[in-house]
Amino acid sequence: MAMERVMVTVPPDLLAAVDAAARRLGRKRSHVMRQALQDWLDRQRQQQFEALLMTHKEQEH
């Protein structure tokens, strides 16, 4: 999979938490951050889908 480099500014405590998770999981920082971003995007899509379902259900009644 092709990857792009990006620069992200995060507070020191968040970076420390990411680094601790990466060490605990035996992963690289970039892997943990990619996974966190993917999880966030997945949750956003799920929330949008659920909102669409609720709108559809409300229109049926």
C-alpha positions in Angstrom: 0.0 0.0 0.0 1.4 3.4 -0.9 1.8 5.9 1.9 2.0 9.6 2.1 3.9 11.5 4.7 2.1 14.2 6.7 3.1 16.5 9.5 0.7 16.5 12.5 1.0 18.7 15.6 -0.2 17.1 18.8 0.0 18.0 22.5 2.9 16.3 24.3 0.6 14.3 26.5 -1.2 12.8 23.5 2.1 12.0 21.8 3.3 10.3 25.0 0.1 8.2 25.2 0.5 7.2 21.5 4.1 6.2 22.1 3.2 4.2 25.2 0.5 2.4 23.3 3.0 1.7 20.5 5.5 0.2 22.9 2.9 -1.9 24.6 1.6 -3.2 21.3 5.1 -3.7 19.8 4.1 -1.4 16.9 5.5 1.8 15.4 4.0 5.2 16.3 2.8 5.7 12.7 0.9 2.4 12.9 -0.9 3.4 16.1 -1.8 6.8 14.6 -3.0 5.3 11.3 -5.2 2.8 13.2 -6.6 5.6 15.4 -7.4 7.7 12.4 -9.1 4.7 10.7 -11.1 3.9 13.8 -12.3 7.5 14.0 -13.3 7.6 10.4 -15.1 4.3 10.8 -17.0 5.7 13.8 -18.0 8.8 11.7 -19.3 6.7 8.9 -21.3 4.5 11.3 -22.8 7.6 13.0 -23.7 9.1 9.6 -25.3 5.8 8.6 -27.3 5.5 11.9 -28.5 9.1 11.5 -29.6 8.4 8.0 -31.5 5.3 9.2 -33.2 7.3 12.0 -34.2 10.0 9.5 -35.6 7.3 7.2 -37.5 5.6 10.0 -39.0 8.9 11.2 -40.2 9.6 7.6 -42.0 6.3 7.5 -44.2 7.2 10.5 
